[in-house]
Amino acid sequence: MQKGRIVIVGTGIMLGAHMTPVAKSHLQAADVVFAAVTDGITEQWLQTMNPDVRSFAPLYELGKSRHQTYQKMIELMLAEVRAGKFVVGAFYGHPGVFAYAPHKVIELARQEGYEAQMLAGISAADCLHADLGIDPGRVGCQYYEASQFMFYQRKIDPSAYLVLWQITLAGDRTIARFDTGEAELELLVELLSPQYPPEHQVVIYEAASMPFEQPRMEWISLGDLPKARLTLKSTLVVPPALPLQKNDLMLARLQALQQS
């Protein structure tokens, strides 16, 4: 095993409230910390735990492919690991959810013989289930990234919740913008229309990131989505449009098994 090592941790969603004790201990012990967080306040908070915190924020540019940004993140972290340092990558929310660089850097580090680990963090999904009172075990819950949902043929179950992440980027094929327009959202509404009528009530959800904030839970009609105010934190939650349908054939077969 090589000398350098890397641990990827999640900072959680709410500042100071969602980080696990073990993640904090790694941050304090690291030789260098790379920060992929959403605001300067969180970066300053990380700096109270480690004197060498390096921000990934300058890597993001309008018009620049996010794939290039992610590759640069990986290169910067691996360079320090190869130099024999203990590196921590601190990523917003859960570091393995909607995050390419953390998974890839761990894969590459392990291939080169370095110790690499990811620690779970509290994600926006965890906050969503708590704030909206959705138990995914009750009727089921479908998660999709909004653009991927539009690019590929997916089968929707309208008797379960449908959650579309990164809704403000829905339909973006450039991977270089920070929002999309009404036209793309109109196409999304059209894609959903066979299962959900335009008057179907949906939720624009944004988790609170500061202790003094309240989560955004704005109910609108699906047809009004193209004109809704959306941010990079926005998630679209579509409640079920149909009740659960019993599988009578399977129930009968199960009953026969239990009676035999």
Sequence and secondary structure as in RCSB ss.txt:
>XXXX:A:sequence
MQKGRIVIVGTGIMLGAHMTPVAKSHLQAADVVFAAVTDGITEQWLQTMNPDVRSFAPLYELGKSRHQTYQKMIE
LMLAEVRAGKFVVGAFYGHPGVFAYAPHKVIELARQEGYEAQMLAGISAADCLHADLGIDPGRVGCQYYEASQFM
FYQRKIDPSAYLVLWQITLAGDRTIARFDTGEAELELLVELLSPQYPPEHQVVIYEAASMPFEQPRMEWISLGDL
PKARLTLKSTLVVPPALPLQKNDLMLARLQALQQS
>XXXX:A:secstr
  S EEEEEE BSSTTTS  HHHHHHHHH SEEEEE SSHHHHHHHHTT S EEESGGG  TTS HHHHHHHHHH
HHHHHHHTT EEEEEESB TTSS HHHHHHHHHHHHTT EEEE     HHHHHHHHHT  HHHH EEEEEHHHHH
HS     TTSEEEEESGGGTT  SS  S   HHHHHHHHHHHTTTS TT EEEEEE   STT   EEEEEEGGGG
GGS   TT EEEE  SS     HHHHHHHHHHHH 
